[in-house]
Structure formats: structure tokens, C-alpha cells
């Protein structure tokens, strides 16, 4: 009898979790793009995870063609993008995720010169920053807040991406 009661409680808990997920804001969008290797497409995945869209965490993951993760970023979306998501706006969140997986792709030579950086804009020291910039490595810039981007570079020798800088961007959502 106790086993049957325990099984019933577990089944009810599982149903409750399934119902919460169905009404929550667990959404995702993925697409292929070129970042680490021009011959083999990478993937970028954007997810929202939360009980409602106004309480969601955002996760962005870049993987190589072989599936190895090379960069990830996450944060509470309301803290970084403001109160733009209503609790039940799953369609708005899905549109956001579809736009979020379209990063800017350039090379590190397009990054601003050291002398123009503001304090705290990069965590690299001057010598490393200027070396990465001069090497003209692939650079990906994704939104990490309202009118804010995080830019990372692909370091083939290390097989991973490193954060180059954060920058303000104007005229974009």
C-alpha cells in the first residue's frame, strides 16, 4: 500500500512538472553558421528557461560541427534586457531567440584599438588584446543586454573562444 501511494505521489509530481513546463517559457532556436571553420558549419543555440517569460534565464551556446562547445553565455534576461518580456509572451520570446542566434561575424582586426577602449571593456591586458587584434582571428559579437554586445574570438590553437570585449551598440534592439 505504501509503495502504491509513493508511486502515485511521484506520478502526480511528474504531471505537475510537465504542466509547469508546458505553461512555462522553456523555448529554443538553433541555426548553423560559420565561425570556427569555413568548411564545417558551427551551430548556435539560444534558449529561454523559466517558469514564465518574465522570469526566464537566457542561454546562448556555440558548438563546432563536431558538437564541442566553444562559447556559452547566460544571464537572467530581465536583468540584461529589461522588462521587455511579459509572463505569457511565448511568441515574443521565440522571436527574440530567433534574432539572438544571428550574431555579427567579423575578424578581430575590426575590434577597436586599445587606446579607444574604456576601462573594464576588456579583461585582457594590452599586449594580449593587441596580439589578438593583429592576428585577424574570427570574431563573433552577440547581444548580451539592451544595446550591448559581447565579442569573442576563436583561438584555433586552444580550440576555444575567448572574450575579447563588451561594447555598446546604437540603433539596435
ABEGO torsion letter per residue (X at the ends): XAAAAAAAAAAAAAAAAAAAAAABABBBBBBBBBAABAABBBBBBBBBBEABAAABBBBBBBBBAAGBBABBBBBBAAAAAEBABBAABAAAAAAAAAAAABBBBBBAAABBBAAABBBGABABBAAAAAAAAAAGBBBBBBBAEBGBBBBBBBBAAAGBBBBABBBBBBGBX
